[in-house]
Amino acid sequence: MIKTVAAAKEETELADMPADIEFTNILNKEQDNASCNLLRVGDIKILFDCGCDERIQDKQMLNPTSAIRRVDEIAKDVHFIFISHATIQ
């Protein structure tokens, strides 16, 4: 593979950049009966794999102490929500 000077410089600059990546598991399917993850890359926040069992009750969704309410608070500050797949039982 032949690299241009510009490509080699860009590759070196990227390699020298500090990794500013953080992964946070917000909800755990086994514990919370729902899943949600937050990926932060620099200043960009992405929620992904967000979902809950379709049998979840409205009272669980509306309960202010419900684990699912954590997603509501975090979602206010995210830049993107990536829906990767659905699991229907």
C-alpha positions as CSV (number, residue, x, y, z in Angstrom):
1,M,0.0,0.0,0.0
2,I,1.3,3.4,-0.9
3,K,0.5,6.3,1.4
4,T,0.5,9.9,0.5
5,V,2.4,12.3,2.7
6,A,-1.0,13.9,3.8
7,A,-2.4,10.4,4.6
8,A,0.7,9.5,6.7
9,K,0.5,12.8,8.5
10,E,-3.2,12.4,9.3
11,E,-2.6,8.8,10.5
12,T,0.2,10.0,12.8
13,E,-2.0,12.8,14.2
14,L,-4.8,10.4,14.9
15,A,-2.5,8.0,16.7
16,D,-1.2,10.9,18.9
17,M,-4.7,11.9,19.9
18,P,-5.8,10.8,23.4
19,A,-8.7,8.4,23.4
20,D,-11.7,10.2,24.8
21,I,-14.2,7.4,24.7
22,E,-16.5,6.3,27.5
23,F,-19.1,3.5,27.6
24,T,-21.8,3.4,30.3
25,N,-24.4,0.7,30.8
26,I,-27.5,2.6,31.8
27,L,-30.0,-0.3,32.1
28,N,-29.4,-4.0,32.3
29,K,-31.9,-6.3,30.7
30,E,-31.8,-8.9,33.5
31,Q,-32.0,-6.4,36.3
32,D,-34.1,-3.7,34.9
33,N,-36.2,-5.6,32.3
34,A,-34.9,-3.1,29.8
35,S,-31.6,-2.2,28.1
36,C,-29.9,1.1,27.3
37,N,-26.2,2.0,26.8
38,L,-24.5,5.4,26.5
39,L,-21.4,5.9,24.3
40,R,-19.6,9.2,24.7
41,V,-16.9,10.0,22.1
42,G,-15.4,13.4,22.9
43,D,-18.4,15.7,23.3
44,I,-20.8,13.5,21.3
45,K,-23.2,11.3,23.3
46,I,-25.0,8.4,21.6
47,L,-27.7,6.3,23.2
48,F,-28.0,2.8,21.7
49,D,-29.7,-0.5,22.1
50,C,-32.5,1.2,24.0
51,G,-35.5,-0.8,24.6
52,C,-37.7,-2.6,27.1
53,D,-39.9,-5.7,27.2
54,E,-43.1,-4.9,25.3
55,R,-45.0,-6.3,28.2
56,I,-43.8,-3.5,30.5
57,Q,-46.7,-1.9,32.3
58,D,-47.6,1.8,32.0
59,K,-47.4,2.1,35.8
60,Q,-43.7,1.0,35.5
61,M,-43.0,3.6,32.8
62,L,-44.7,6.4,34.8
63,N,-43.2,5.5,38.2
64,P,-40.6,8.2,39.0
65,T,-38.4,5.7,40.8
66,S,-38.5,3.2,37.9
67,A,-35.2,2.3,36.4
68,I,-36.5,3.2,32.9
69,R,-36.8,6.8,34.1
70,R,-33.0,7.0,34.1
71,V,-33.2,6.9,30.3
72,D,-35.5,9.8,30.3
73,E,-33.0,12.0,32.2
74,I,-30.0,10.9,30.1
75,A,-31.8,11.2,26.8
76,K,-32.2,15.0,27.3
77,D,-28.5,15.5,26.7
78,V,-27.7,13.0,23.9
79,H,-26.9,14.0,20.3
80,F,-28.0,10.7,18.7
81,I,-30.2,7.7,19.5
82,F,-29.2,4.6,17.6
83,I,-31.8,1.9,17.4
84,S,-29.9,-1.2,16.5
85,H,-32.5,-4.0,16.7
86,A,-35.8,-5.1,18.2
87,T,-36.4,-8.2,20.2
88,I,-40.0,-9.2,20.4
89,Q,-41.1,-12.2,22.4
